[in-house]
Amino acid sequence: MKPLFVTILMFFWISAIAFSQHERPRDYGIVIGVLKPGENNSITDVPGVKVGHTSLIKGDSIRTGVTAILPHTGNIFQRKVPAAIYIGNGFGKLAGYSQVKELGNIETPVILTNTLSVPVASDALITFTLAQAENQKVRSVNPVVGETNDGWLNDIRGRHVSQEDVLSAIKNAGGGAIEEGNVGAGTGTVCFGFKGGIGTASRVVHINSENYTLGVLVQTNFGGVLEINGVPIAHELKNDRDNRKNEVDGSCMIVVITDAPLSSRNLERVAKRAIMGLAKTGGIASNGSGDYVIAMSNAKNNLIPYSGKSLYYEPKVLRNDAMTPVFQACIEATEEAIVNSLFAATTMTGRDGHKIKALPVDRVIEIM
């Protein structure tokens, strides 16, 4: 009987591991797309990219935070990154859009937080930029801050995010594998009626003899009809998710970074493809949804100097007919990052006792 008892224990132990919310879809054999991910399947697989989080979970009603994305390790204001922003649906409060549209670059880290904390996050980015030694003569800063509304779980009216929280996320940013789910700007978010959060993924792109990496990070707080790799999960889980009146509304912030040398014009074309990745998960960009894509290239030779002796900016960029693999990489990585955010998130109770359940991964695997 003893060997049988041990076998039974091992079965339940393995089953518990298999259905842990900390496993990613690929750990269960769910392979999204055909391109190969980077080492960590993360936006930080792009050389030089760092991500930092500050999570605020206090009492029974504070469920929010900050996520900072740094496109390279240097002074971003002095060496700006080519960039573009695409608006899938504009029910949002993205700060910094007009100058990025006009000039085609970003000069600060990108911050994600909750809707009512955009002003304080912008202020913190200004503080961060002005404090750097090289920037002593700077008189204008264009902070880029995105948001989603976490007010179902979070006391959003309390505006609990501080400048220090934003600066801490920037200071603590690092590379390698990054935390997903209920963390940073994803602490209090809801996605497809389940707990949402932060998710990330990456793809390696081969163009002729060159290899490039494209990474995506998402803050998922939107609704629709969930599909995973084409499987109609929402239909099968119709009795499992939390029923809220506005479960189709919400927002999704998508940050795309690549080391492929791209112009701001082609970065906008890449950003458009991220919305296709969102659509593949069942997102519908509803009337009340703010769906924004911020796309950047940190190719070292194309960083834009704040000042210099030459009148000319002479980047070396990929041709239009080389862009198709980059488009595909963006679609795949966005889709997987969204699914990763759902798999990583855990059940949370917040403001006024509101409770949002985690995606039931065991049921999803059974359905798949």
QUIBELTA-V903910 format. One line per field, one symbol per residue. ss: DSSP state (~ for helix, > for strand, _ for the rest). A space follows every 50 residues. Layout:
ss: ???
//
This chain:
ss: _~~~~~~~~~~~~~~~~~______~~~~______________~~~____> >>>>>>>>___>>>>>>>>>________>>>>>>>>>>>>____>_~~~~ ~~~_>>___>>>>>~~~~~~~~~~~~~~~~__~~~________>>>>>__ _____~~~____~~~~~~~~~__>______>__~~~___>>__>>__>>> >>>>>>>__>>>>>>>>>>>>__>___>__>_~~~~_____________> >>>>>>>>_____~~~~~~~~~~~~~~~~~__>_____>>>>>>>>>__~ ~~_>>______________~~~_~~~~~~~~~~~~~~~~~~~~~___>>_ ~~~_>>____~~~~~~~_
//
